[in-house]
C-alpha cells in the first residue's frame, strides 16, 4: 500500500501552470507549486512524453518560484506484518519511488527524499531520489523513474517526505514530479536448510 497522500497531484486546485497555495496532503514550505494537466500544452509534458505508464491527469511542477518545496509527515502503521513489532525486529524494508524530470535541455529538476524517524523525530535513515539531469533525459521533456529500497531501522515510527523542485534558469520552474510512492514490505525470511537424517556427520 502506498503511504503517500496525494503523491500523484490529482487532488486539490490546479490544472494550469498557475501556482497554487494549497495541496492536499502536503505542507508548502517554500515557493508555490503548480499542478499541471498532461494535456495542457505550452511545452509541458504531454500524455505521450516519457513518464509513468499509468499516469493520472496531472503532475507536480515548481510553478514560478526558484525553489519550491513540499513536505509530508507519515506515521507508519503500528500493526500487521510491517507494524512496529516487525520494524523493531528488523523485518521490514521500505521502497521509495518517484518519476522525476524536466523540460527539454534545461537543467530544472526535481528531488524526492525520505527521512525515517524515531518517536522523538530523530533521523535514523535517509534516501534521496534525483534530480534527473537533462542528459539523462536525452535533452527531452520527460519524467524518468527512480527508486530506492533499504531496511527500515528498528525504532522507526514516522517518515518525512520532502519534494524539492528547483529552477536553473528562465522564469518557469520546470522541475517535474509524479507517481510518488512509499511502501513497506516484510523482509523475506531465509529458508531453513532441511535437517540431515542418519549417516555420518
C-alpha positions in Angstrom: 0.0 0.0 0.0 1.3 3.5 -0.9 1.6 5.6 2.3 2.0 8.9 0.4 -1.1 11.0 0.4 -1.8 12.7 -3.0 1.6 11.6 -4.4 0.1 11.8 -7.9 -1.0 15.5 -7.8 -4.6 14.5 -8.6 -6.3 16.1 -5.6 -6.7 19.9 -5.0 -6.7 23.0 -7.1 -4.7 23.3 -10.2 -4.8 22.0 -13.8 -2.8 25.0 -15.2 0.7 26.5 -14.8 -0.7 29.0 -12.3 0.8 28.4 -8.8 -1.5 27.2 -6.0 -1.3 27.9 -2.3 -2.6 24.6 -1.1 -2.0 20.9 -2.0 -4.0 18.3 0.0 -1.7 16.0 2.0 1.3 18.3 1.7 2.7 21.3 3.6 4.1 24.0 1.3 7.3 25.1 2.9 8.9 27.2 0.1 7.6 28.7 -3.1 4.3 27.7 -4.7 3.9 24.6 -6.9 1.6 24.3 -9.9 -0.4 21.1 -10.6 -0.4 21.0 -14.4 -2.5 18.7 -16.6 -0.7 16.5 -19.0 -2.8 17.8 -21.9 -2.3 21.5 -21.1 0.2 22.0 -23.9 2.5 25.1 -24.0 5.6 22.9 -23.7 4.6 21.0 -20.5 4.8 17.2 -20.5 2.1 15.5 -22.6 0.4 12.1 -22.2 2.7 10.8 -24.9 6.0 12.1 -23.4 8.1 9.6 -21.3 6.6 9.2 -17.9 4.5 6.9 -15.6 2.8 4.2 -17.6 -0.4 4.5 -15.6 -0.2 8.3 -15.0 -3.2 10.3 -13.9 -4.2 13.7 -15.4 -1.7 15.9 -13.6 1.8 16.3 -12.3 3.7 18.5 -9.9 5.8 21.4 -11.3 7.7 24.1 -9.5 5.4 27.0 -10.6 7.4 30.2 -11.0 9.5 30.0 -7.8 13.3 29.5 -8.0 12.8 26.7 -5.5 9.6 25.1 -4.4 9.4 22.5 -1.6 6.5 20.3 -0.3 6.7 18.4 3.0 4.7 15.4 4.2 4.9 13.6 7.5 3.7 10.0 7.6 3.0 7.9 10.7 4.0 4.3 10.0 1.2 1.7 10.6 1.5 0.2 14.1 0.2 -3.2 13.5 0.5 -6.1 11.0 3.4 -7.6 9.1 5.0 -4.2 8.6 4.0 -2.8 12.0 6.1 -1.5 14.9 6.9 -5.0 16.3 8.1 -6.2 12.9 10.1 -3.0 12.3 11.8 -3.3 15.7 12.7 -6.9 14.9 14.4 -5.7 11.7 11.9 -7.5 9.5 10.7 -4.6 7.3 12.0 -2.9 4.1 10.9 0.4 2.6 10.8 1.3 -1.1 10.7 4.9 -2.3 9.7 5.5 -5.9 9.2 8.7 -7.9 9.0 9.8 -11.6 11.2 12.9 -11.9 12.2 15.1 -14.8 12.3 18.4 -16.5 11.9 20.4 -19.8 13.9 19.7 -22.9 17.6 20.7 -22.5 17.0 22.8 -19.4 18.5 21.7 -16.1 15.5 22.5 -13.9 14.9 19.4 -11.8 13.1 17.6 -9.0 14.3 15.6 -6.0 12.4 13.5 -3.5 13.8 12.4 -0.2 12.5 10.4 2.7 13.9 10.6 6.2 12.9 7.8 8.6 12.5 9.0 12.2 12.0 7.6 15.7 9.3 8.6 18.1 11.3 11.7 19.1 11.8 12.8 15.5 15.4 11.8 15.4 16.5 10.8 11.9 17.5 7.1 11.6 17.9 6.7 7.8 17.7 8.8 4.6 17.1 8.0 0.9 17.3 10.6 -1.9 16.0 10.3 -5.5 17.0 12.6 -8.3 17.4 15.1 -9.7 17.2 13.7 -13.2 19.5 15.7 -15.5 18.8 16.9 -19.0 21.5 14.5 -20.2 19.7 11.6 -18.5 16.5 12.6 -20.2 18.3 12.8 -23.6 17.6 16.5 -23.7 13.9 15.7 -23.9 10.9 16.8 -21.9 10.4 13.6 -19.8 10.0 12.0 -16.4 12.1 9.0 -15.5 11.5 6.5 -12.7 13.9 6.5 -9.8 13.7 4.1 -6.8 15.5 3.2 -3.6 15.0 0.2 -1.2 16.5 -0.3 2.2 15.8 -1.8 5.6 13.6 0.2 8.0 15.7 0.8 11.1 14.4 -0.5 14.4 12.6 2.2 16.3 11.3 3.9 13.2 7.8 5.4 13.7 7.4 8.0 11.0 8.7 9.1 7.6 9.2 12.7 6.4 9.0 13.2 2.7 10.5 16.3 1.0 9.8 17.1 -2.6 12.0 19.9 -4.0 11.5 21.4 -7.4 14.4 23.7 -8.5 14.7 26.2 -11.3 18.1 26.5 -13.1 17.1 29.4 -15.4 14.3 31.2 -17.1 11.0 32.2 -15.4 9.2 28.9 -15.0 10.3 26.2 -12.6 10.2 23.2 -14.8 11.1 20.6 -12.2 8.6 17.8 -12.7 7.4 15.0 -10.4 4.6 12.4 -10.4 3.7 9.0 -9.0 5.4 9.4 -5.7 5.2 6.2 -3.5 6.4 4.9 -0.2 5.7 1.3 0.6 6.6 -1.1 3.3 7.2 -4.8 2.8 8.1 -7.7 5.1 11.7 -8.9 4.8 11.7 -12.4 3.4 12.8 -15.0 6.0 15.7 -17.2 4.7 14.6 -20.7 4.1 15.8 -23.2 6.7 18.0 -26.0 5.3 16.4 -29.4 5.8 17.9 -31.5 8.6 20.1 -34.4 7.6 19.0 -37.8 8.6 21.3 -40.7 9.6 24.7 -41.4 8.1 27.9 -39.8 9.1 28.0 -36.2 10.2 
